[in-house]
Amino acid sequence: MTGFTLYDYLLSLLHDLDGVQQNPKYHPEGDALFHSLQAFEIARIHSPDPILWVSALVHDVGKAVESRGHEYIGAEMLKGVLSDDVVWLVQHHLDLMTAPRRTRHRFAHDPRLPLLRQLRRFDVLGRDPNALTMSAEQALHLLKPYHSLIAA
């Protein structure tokens, strides 16, 4: 497909999240796209690292396919497209919630564990039903200068 870029692919994944409803008990903000855009903006405010920014933006892309196991589905969708660190963060973004002690032990010597902790925090903070967010297009535009860091 001529002219189809990384950003076109990511934009299509993000648009697929539009209207994907989440459990209101855990996600009072509504659909998965709104949540992902909130997590992205929170990451940009609280971290200078574009790896965390893009991870926050795409951490739930697997929910467009299936909610259960979305972290593994999303990682597969991003493998070979985004950096190994981003794929790893997406794949493990629920670990500190589902098995915190085991995760801290398992990844104690992994330099990505602090990033995983931050991503978990951004995920939790991105649940405001009244938040104002930018569009997916605007978010991806902000990531373009970091292409060499975030792309596979």
trRosetta pair geometry for C-beta under 8 A, 3 or more apart (Angstrom, degrees):
i j d omega theta_ij theta_ji phi_ij phi_ji
1 4 4.1 30 107 -7 113 136
3 8 7.9 83 131 -32 70 157
4 8 5.0 -118 -158 79 65 147
4 9 6.9 78 164 -51 98 86
5 8 4.8 108 50 3 68 99
5 9 7.1 -127 101 -1 42 86
6 9 5.8 -59 -155 36 31 111
6 10 6.3 26 152 -14 68 108
6 81 6.4 147 -133 -172 92 89
6 82 7.9 118 -162 -74 119 69
6 147 7.3 134 57 -139 148 100
6 151 5.7 -72 -104 -110 165 113
7 10 5.6 -49 -139 41 35 109
7 11 6.0 40 156 -23 65 106
7 140 4.9 119 -150 171 102 130
7 143 7.8 165 -104 78 103 110
7 144 6.9 -5 -75 -87 141 94
8 11 5.7 -55 -146 37 27 113
8 12 6.5 28 154 -20 63 103
9 12 5.9 -55 -152 33 30 109
9 13 6.6 29 151 -17 64 104
9 81 6.3 -120 110 -147 148 139
10 13 5.6 -53 -150 36 35 112
10 14 6.3 33 153 -17 68 106
10 57 7.9 36 -179 123 122 124
10 58 6.6 -77 -144 -85 101 125
10 81 7.8 161 -63 153 87 130
10 140 5.9 152 96 -109 125 124
11 14 5.7 -54 -145 39 32 110
11 15 6.2 32 156 -19 66 106
11 136 5.9 127 -134 131 72 119
11 137 6.6 39 -122 -88 122 67
11 140 5.9 -53 -70 -30 92 162
12 15 5.7 -52 -142 38 31 110
12 16 6.5 40 153 -27 62 103
13 16 5.7 -53 -156 28 31 116
13 17 7.4 33 147 -22 60 99
13 58 6.7 31 113 -133 137 102
13 61 4.4 0 170 -146 118 129
13 64 7.0 -159 -162 12 63 150
13 77 6.5 129 -117 149 132 136
14 17 5.7 -51 -164 24 41 113
14 18 7.7 56 141 -34 63 89
14 33 6.1 93 176 -125 76 98
14 36 6.7 -149 -133 99 92 147
14 57 7.3 -34 -94 166 123 97
14 58 7.4 -84 -73 -98 89 74
14 61 7.1 -63 -74 -103 50 100
14 136 4.1 153 124 -140 145 141
14 139 7.8 169 -126 65 164 131
14 140 7.8 -139 2 -48 152 117
15 18 5.5 -27 -165 0 49 118
15 33 7.5 31 -117 -102 23 139
15 136 6.5 -141 -60 51 69 164
16 20 7.5 37 137 -37 63 127
16 61 7.4 66 69 -159 115 80
16 64 3.8 43 133 -140 112 154
17 20 5.0 -76 -157 22 52 125
17 31 6.8 135 150 154 77 100
17 32 4.0 -107 -167 95 105 105
17 33 4.0 144 103 -63 102 78
17 36 6.1 34 122 3 166 139
17 60 6.6 88 -121 104 136 102
17 61 6.6 -92 -55 -117 118 52
17 63 6.4 62 -120 75 94 106
17 64 5.4 -91 -74 -65 58 104
18 31 6.4 50 -155 140 34 150
18 33 4.5 3 -79 -13 58 153
19 31 5.5 -31 -75 -121 8 147
19 33 7.7 24 3 6 46 119
20 31 5.5 107 58 -160 53 92
20 32 4.2 -18 79 13 113 119
20 33 7.2 113 31 -20 94 81
20 63 5.3 127 145 127 147 106
20 64 5.7 -108 -67 -95 149 58
21 30 7.1 -66 -124 -172 70 59
21 31 5.9 -58 -86 -97 45 71
21 32 7.9 -102 -48 -22 4 83
22 26 6.8 -89 148 79 110 93
22 27 3.6 10 101 58 129 153
22 30 7.4 102 33 144 94 20
22 31 6.9 137 -5 -134 91 25
22 32 5.9 118 -48 -68 113 78
22 35 6.8 22 -1 -26 153 150
22 63 7.3 -21 -87 -162 98 150
22 67 7.5 144 -121 -119 72 126
23 26 4.9 44 86 29 106 99
23 27 6.0 101 67 25 57 96
24 27 6.4 -81 -110 74 29 64
24 28 5.6 60 -168 -101 75 56
26 127 7.7 -100 153 -125 54 144
27 30 7.1 -112 142 30 98 15
27 32 8.0 -14 -169 -85 160 59
27 35 5.9 -40 -147 -82 119 140
27 127 5.9 -125 -130 -130 52 104
28 127 6.1 78 42 167 78 98
28 129 5.2 -70 129 -47 90 113
29 34 5.5 -157 144 115 107 116
29 35 5.4 134 81 -81 131 80
29 38 6.6 -71 -164 -7 165 156
29 126 7.2 -72 5 145 165 63
29 127 4.8 -147 -18 -160 116 46
29 128 5.8 46 -93 63 114 27
29 129 4.8 -159 -112 -80 49 53
29 131 6.8 -6 -132 18 124 113
30 34 5.2 28 77 49 104 147
30 35 7.5 -164 72 -40 58 89
30 129 6.4 99 -19 -123 96 84
31 34 5.1 94 65 11 78 103
31 35 7.0 -142 104 -4 41 93
32 35 5.5 -54 -146 40 35 116
32 36 6.1 37 156 -22 68 107
32 60 5.0 -144 -166 126 112 135
32 63 4.7 -176 -109 87 160 144
32 64 7.3 -143 75 -59 150 71
33 36 5.7 -55 -145 37 31 110
33 37 6.3 29 157 -17 65 106
33 136 6.8 -60 -161 -60 111 119
34 37 6.0 -55 -147 37 28 109
34 38 6.5 31 152 -19 62 106
34 131 7.6 140 174 66 96 109
34 133 6.5 169 -149 16 64 148
35 38 5.7 -58 -153 35 30 112
35 39 6.4 29 153 -19 66 106
35 60 6.6 23 94 20 119 160
35 126 5.3 99 -169 130 65 110
35 127 6.6 14 -124 -93 97 60
36 39 5.7 -51 -146 36 33 111
36 40 6.4 38 152 -22 63 104
36 56 7.4 146 -162 145 63 63
36 57 5.7 68 168 -162 99 42
36 58 7.1 58 -157 -80 129 21
36 59 6.9 -178 -121 44 92 79
36 60 5.5 -131 -76 43 108 111
36 61 7.8 72 -107 -61 153 65
36 126 7.4 70 -87 156 12 152
37 40 5.5 -49 -148 33 33 117
37 41 6.6 30 155 -16 64 103
37 57 7.4 37 -95 -128 42 78
37 126 8.0 155 74 -159 42 123
37 133 3.9 85 128 176 123 146
37 134 6.6 -155 -168 61 116 60
37 135 7.7 -60 -122 -149 142 13
37 136 6.7 -98 -84 -75 111 65
37 139 6.3 -133 -126 -51 82 144
38 41 5.9 -58 -150 37 32 106
38 42 6.3 30 154 -17 66 108
38 125 7.6 -150 144 113 105 73
38 126 3.5 142 103 -153 105 89
38 127 7.2 174 102 -37 154 26
38 128 6.4 171 -141 36 146 89
38 131 5.0 68 -108 98 116 164
38 133 5.7 -88 -68 -82 62 126
39 42 5.7 -56 -146 39 31 111
39 43 6.3 36 153 -23 64 106
39 56 4.0 -156 137 -179 97 98
39 57 7.0 -171 87 -73 96 33
39 59 6.7 -71 118 28 159 126
39 122 4.7 92 -160 144 82 97
39 123 5.6 17 -118 -94 132 44
39 125 7.4 125 -110 71 64 81
39 126 3.6 -61 -63 -42 70 160
40 43 5.7 -56 -150 34 28 113
40 44 6.5 28 153 -19 64 104
40 53 6.1 57 -153 -170 76 72
40 56 4.8 162 -85 105 46 107
40 57 4.0 48 -88 -80 120 83
40 126 8.0 74 9 -108 51 141
40 133 7.9 84 58 -152 104 114
40 139 5.2 17 143 -140 159 133
41 44 5.6 -51 -148 34 34 112
41 45 6.5 33 153 -19 65 105
41 126 7.9 129 47 -110 84 103
41 131 7.8 166 59 173 142 128
41 133 6.0 -144 -21 -126 139 81
41 134 6.9 141 -78 11 115 95
41 139 7.9 -92 -58 -102 75 108
42 45 5.8 -55 -150 36 33 111
42 46 6.1 0 163 6 68 117
42 56 7.0 -149 65 -168 87 152
42 122 4.7 163 96 -142 116 86
42 125 4.9 151 -147 97 162 126
42 126 5.6 -130 5 -69 136 89
43 46 6.4 -75 -137 52 24 91
43 47 5.4 -37 -175 37 67 116
43 52 4.9 -166 -163 133 118 96
43 53 4.8 166 115 -102 124 51
43 55 7.5 168 -126 65 160 81
43 56 3.8 -164 -31 -2 144 157
43 57 7.7 -101 37 -35 143 74
43 118 7.6 94 -124 146 86 106
43 119 7.6 13 -100 -108 120 61
43 122 4.7 24 -67 -126 85 155
44 47 7.3 -68 -103 57 13 73
44 53 5.5 57 -73 -113 77 112
44 142 7.3 -11 -105 145 143 150
46 118 7.3 -175 116 -161 117 108
46 121 7.8 -100 114 109 160 124
46 122 7.0 -163 53 -85 131 99
47 52 4.6 -15 105 74 158 150
47 53 7.1 -157 83 -53 110 76
47 118 6.0 81 -72 174 138 146
47 122 8.0 -59 -2 -63 125 132
49 52 4.4 73 87 8 105 106
49 53 7.0 -174 100 -13 56 83
49 115 7.2 -101 109 -116 159 107
50 53 4.9 -45 -143 32 46 120
50 54 6.2 38 161 -14 74 100
50 143 6.4 131 -162 -133 114 77
50 146 3.8 -114 155 -153 170 168
50 149 5.6 93 75 90 123 138
50 150 5.9 -91 131 -55 110 115
51 54 6.5 -57 -148 40 26 100
51 55 6.2 27 152 -19 61 113
51 83 6.8 -62 -121 61 101 140
51 85 5.3 -19 -158 109 134 130
51 86 6.1 -138 -158 -70 79 83
51 89 7.5 133 155 -13 95 150
51 115 6.8 -32 108 -144 118 143
51 149 6.5 -104 -59 150 84 109
51 150 6.5 -179 -97 -98 56 80
52 55 5.5 -57 -141 40 31 114
52 56 6.1 35 159 -22 67 105
52 89 7.8 -154 -109 -151 54 166
52 115 6.0 -142 -81 -152 98 94
52 118 5.8 -33 -130 108 138 129
52 119 6.2 -147 -142 -74 86 84
52 122 7.2 135 172 -15 104 154
53 56 6.0 -59 -154 34 25 109
53 57 6.5 22 151 -18 62 109
53 142 7.6 -108 168 114 146 113
53 143 6.6 -173 112 -95 123 98
53 146 7.8 101 57 47 130 162
54 57 5.4 -54 -147 36 37 115
54 58 6.1 1 165 7 71 111
54 82 6.5 -175 139 -143 135 136
54 86 5.6 -33 101 -120 113 134
54 143 5.7 90 -81 -129 102 138
54 146 7.6 -149 -35 97 122 131
54 150 4.8 97 -6 -142 162 136
55 58 6.7 -75 -139 52 24 85
55 59 5.8 51 162 -67 65 95
55 85 7.9 -77 -66 127 127 82
55 86 5.1 -152 -79 -137 86 75
55 89 4.2 -18 -141 102 141 143
55 90 6.2 -145 -147 -56 82 76
55 93 7.5 169 168 -82 105 122
55 115 7.5 84 32 163 165 111
55 119 5.4 -61 121 -109 126 130
56 59 6.0 -24 -136 -15 24 118
56 119 6.2 -155 -76 -133 76 80
56 122 4.7 -56 -114 125 125 146
56 123 7.3 -149 -132 -64 80 67
56 126 7.5 147 -173 -44 107 148
57 139 5.7 154 -120 157 134 137
57 140 8.0 145 174 -72 157 67
57 143 7.6 -85 10 -55 161 142
58 61 5.0 -14 -167 -27 78 119
58 74 6.8 157 152 -175 85 118
58 78 6.3 109 142 -87 141 138
58 82 7.2 171 60 -30 160 162
58 86 7.2 40 61 174 127 116
58 90 6.3 -41 109 -94 92 130
59 71 7.8 -15 180 -115 77 80
59 74 6.9 68 177 139 29 162
59 89 7.2 -74 -102 127 98 93
59 90 5.3 -164 -125 -118 55 74
59 93 4.8 87 -159 -75 119 173
59 119 6.6 151 -89 -177 143 117
59 123 6.3 -91 101 -91 159 112
60 63 4.7 -5 170 -3 92 122
60 70 6.2 16 -153 140 63 137
60 74 6.7 -131 -170 -80 11 152
61 64 6.3 -30 -179 7 56 111
61 70 7.9 169 76 178 38 101
61 74 4.5 123 61 -128 82 102
61 77 5.8 -124 111 81 124 146
61 78 7.1 115 52 -49 142 108
61 90 7.6 -19 28 -150 99 137
62 65 5.7 -56 -170 38 59 107
62 66 6.9 -39 158 57 88 67
62 69 7.2 -106 152 116 139 61
62 70 3.4 155 97 -169 108 68
62 71 6.4 -127 37 -40 149 13
62 72 7.0 105 -127 64 164 43
62 73 3.3 125 -146 81 117 99
62 74 3.2 -97 -28 -41 101 81
62 75 7.5 -10 -53 3 132 58
62 76 7.8 82 -98 38 114 88
62 77 6.4 -177 -81 4 75 128
62 90 7.9 131 -16 167 112 113
63 66 7.4 -101 -136 83 34 25
63 67 5.4 32 -134 -99 84 61
63 70 4.5 14 -66 -131 62 151
63 74 7.6 7 -11 -60 62 116
65 70 7.2 155 58 -117 88 79
65 73 5.0 -142 63 173 135 149
65 77 7.9 -178 -18 -56 135 133
66 69 6.1 8 103 62 118 95
66 70 6.2 -161 90 -76 62 77
66 73 6.1 139 48 -39 94 161
67 70 5.6 -39 -153 -38 28 122
69 72 5.0 -42 -179 38 86 111
69 73 5.8 89 122 -22 87 100
70 73 5.3 -56 -140 43 39 113
70 74 5.7 42 160 -23 72 107
71 74 6.0 -51 -143 37 24 111
71 75 6.5 28 154 -21 59 106
71 90 6.4 173 -158 151 70 63
71 91 5.6 100 154 -152 93 31
71 92 7.1 130 174 -45 134 11
71 93 5.7 -161 -123 42 117 88
71 94 5.2 -119 -50 6 148 112
72 75 5.7 -50 -146 34 32 113
72 76 6.5 33 154 -18 63 104
72 91 6.2 54 -99 -136 51 84
73 76 5.9 -58 -155 35 30 111
73 77 6.4 30 149 -20 65 107
74 77 5.5 -55 -148 35 34 113
74 78 6.3 17 158 -8 67 113
74 90 4.9 -122 115 168 114 124
74 91 7.5 -162 79 -75 88 52
75 78 6.0 -69 -147 45 29 103
75 79 6.3 48 152 -47 66 97
75 87 5.1 90 -153 -172 83 79
75 88 7.6 68 -131 -82 122 20
75 90 4.9 169 -80 95 74 106
75 91 3.6 37 -76 -72 150 93
76 79 5.7 -34 -143 4 32 119
77 81 7.7 -33 138 20 56 141
78 81 5.2 -107 -160 57 49 111
78 82 4.7 -25 -179 27 106 111
78 86 6.5 -108 155 116 139 106
78 87 5.1 -173 101 -99 108 83
78 90 5.9 86 33 32 150 161
79 87 5.3 79 -88 -129 65 144
79 152 7.7 73 174 -88 36 147
80 152 5.2 174 -174 108 25 175
81 151 7.4 -77 162 -147 47 69
81 152 5.6 95 67 -5 8 122
82 86 4.1 -66 138 79 124 142
82 87 6.0 159 81 -49 94 81
82 150 5.8 -40 -147 164 91 79
82 151 6.4 -83 -121 -121 45 32
82 152 5.9 52 73 -43 9 85
83 86 4.8 98 59 5 79 100
83 87 7.1 -145 98 -3 43 87
83 149 7.0 -47 -42 152 146 49
83 150 5.7 -114 -8 -160 109 31
83 151 6.7 65 -49 78 78 16
83 152 6.0 178 -83 -87 33 50
84 87 5.6 -55 -146 39 35 113
84 88 6.1 38 154 -22 67 106
84 152 7.4 91 -41 -120 63 84
85 88 5.7 -53 -146 36 30 112
85 89 6.4 30 155 -19 64 105
85 112 6.1 -171 -143 -106 91 126
85 115 7.3 7 179 96 111 167
86 89 5.8 -55 -148 36 31 110
86 90 6.4 30 154 -18 65 105
86 150 6.3 60 -46 -156 144 78
87 90 5.9 -56 -149 37 30 110
87 91 6.2 29 154 -19 65 109
88 91 5.7 -58 -146 38 29 111
88 92 6.2 -3 165 6 66 115
88 112 6.0 7 110 158 135 171
89 92 6.4 -74 -140 52 24 90
89 93 6.1 53 158 -68 65 91
89 112 6.8 -133 -72 -179 86 122
89 115 6.1 -75 -98 127 124 114
89 116 6.1 -159 -126 -92 79 72
89 119 5.4 145 -173 -45 115 166
90 93 5.9 -25 -143 -20 27 118
92 95 4.5 -24 -172 -6 82 129
92 103 7.4 137 -175 -140 111 119
92 107 7.8 84 -175 -55 159 152
92 116 5.8 -39 107 -125 117 129
93 116 7.2 -154 -105 -147 48 81
93 119 5.5 -92 -123 130 96 126
93 120 6.7 170 -167 -80 67 67
93 123 6.2 128 173 -59 115 151
94 97 5.2 -64 -167 44 63 113
94 98 5.4 40 143 -11 95 113
95 98 6.2 -65 -132 47 28 96
95 99 6.0 -47 -168 55 68 89
95 100 7.9 127 137 -90 64 38
95 102 7.9 -110 -177 89 97 91
95 103 4.1 132 145 -104 108 135
95 116 7.1 -21 57 -179 114 136
96 99 7.9 -71 -104 70 16 49
96 100 5.1 47 -165 -110 58 77
96 103 5.2 -123 -82 85 56 157
96 104 7.6 75 -115 -51 87 82
96 116 6.3 148 -32 142 124 104
96 117 6.6 127 -93 -102 163 58
96 120 4.6 -49 63 -86 136 157
97 100 7.1 44 -81 -61 9 90
97 120 6.7 176 -42 -144 90 115
99 102 4.1 -31 158 47 114 118
99 103 5.4 128 96 -29 83 92
100 103 5.8 -61 -144 37 25 111
100 104 6.3 22 162 -17 64 107
101 104 5.9 -55 -148 36 29 109
101 105 6.3 25 155 -14 64 109
102 105 5.8 -59 -148 41 30 110
102 106 5.8 30 157 -22 68 112
103 106 5.7 -53 -136 38 28 110
103 107 6.1 -12 174 17 64 111
103 116 7.6 -138 166 132 124 146
104 107 6.9 -75 -136 56 19 82
104 108 6.3 54 157 -79 60 80
104 113 7.2 90 -128 -158 55 133
105 108 5.8 -15 -150 -38 27 113
107 110 4.0 -55 -164 29 84 127
107 112 7.1 -72 -172 73 129 84
107 113 4.5 155 127 -82 112 108
107 116 7.0 36 110 23 162 154
108 113 7.0 29 -111 -54 17 165
110 113 5.1 114 76 -34 90 93
111 114 7.5 -38 178 22 50 99
112 115 5.0 -56 -163 43 64 117
112 116 5.9 70 138 -28 83 99
113 116 5.4 -51 -146 34 36 115
113 117 6.5 40 154 -21 65 100
114 117 5.5 -48 -150 32 36 115
114 118 6.6 35 152 -17 64 103
115 118 5.6 -54 -151 37 35 111
115 119 6.2 36 152 -20 67 105
116 119 5.6 -51 -144 37 32 112
116 120 6.4 39 154 -23 63 102
117 120 5.8 -52 -152 31 30 114
117 121 6.7 30 150 -18 62 105
118 121 5.6 -55 -153 35 35 113
118 122 6.4 32 152 -17 68 104
119 122 5.7 -53 -146 37 34 110
119 123 6.2 41 153 -24 66 105
120 123 5.6 -54 -150 33 30 116
120 124 6.5 26 153 -16 64 106
121 124 5.9 -57 -150 37 31 108
121 125 6.2 24 156 -15 66 111
122 125 5.8 -58 -141 41 31 109
122 126 6.1 33 159 -27 65 111
123 126 6.1 -61 -149 30 24 111
124 127 6.9 -50 178 -5 38 121
125 128 8.0 -10 164 -26 61 100
126 131 7.7 -48 -153 -9 60 170
128 131 4.0 100 84 -42 112 102
134 138 3.8 -102 165 86 121 137
134 139 5.7 150 90 -52 114 78
135 138 4.7 101 53 5 77 99
135 139 7.1 -137 96 -4 44 86
136 139 5.6 -53 -148 36 34 114
136 140 6.3 30 155 -16 66 106
137 140 6.0 -57 -148 39 29 107
137 141 6.4 35 152 -24 63 106
138 141 5.5 -51 -149 32 32 117
138 142 6.7 34 153 -20 63 102
139 142 5.9 -57 -158 32 32 111
139 143 6.8 26 148 -16 64 107
140 143 5.5 -57 -151 36 39 112
140 144 7.0 63 150 -46 66 87
141 144 5.9 -29 -159 -6 37 118
142 145 7.9 -49 177 19 39 98
143 146 5.6 -74 -168 48 60 107
143 147 7.6 100 140 -69 78 59
143 150 6.3 -33 -177 25 111 164
144 147 6.0 -1 -166 -48 46 102
146 149 4.6 -52 -179 44 87 115
146 150 5.3 64 122 -12 100 111
147 150 6.4 -76 -136 47 24 93
147 151 5.3 11 179 -15 69 122
148 151 6.8 -42 -109 35 19 103
